[in-house]
Amino acid sequence: MGNASRAEDLVQRLMPGDSYGMPLGLCLYYWILGEIDQAADWAVKAMEQRSPPISFLASIFFRSSLRWPALARLMSLPEEAR
């Protein structure tokens, strides 16, 4: 809503972000902000938690990013999908 400092304040309250589901939410947050590397870092943590929607979202959000090959390997996708 245009209040970046309040948003960052709220995100800092969520840290360290290790509760179940938190990495997925932070991945979405940073992706919306356009901070793709930070979003990908949180996507990895969501994969470690085995968050069900992360594989689908990662294939949409990160397929055109430089982080895609590493994320695809983490998801055990076949080589041709990487």
Secondary structure, 3 states (H helix, E strand, C coil): CCCHHHHHHHHHHHCCCCCCCHHHHHHHHHHHHCCHHHHHHHHHHHHHCCCCCHHHHHHHHCCCCCCHHHHHHHCCCCHHHC
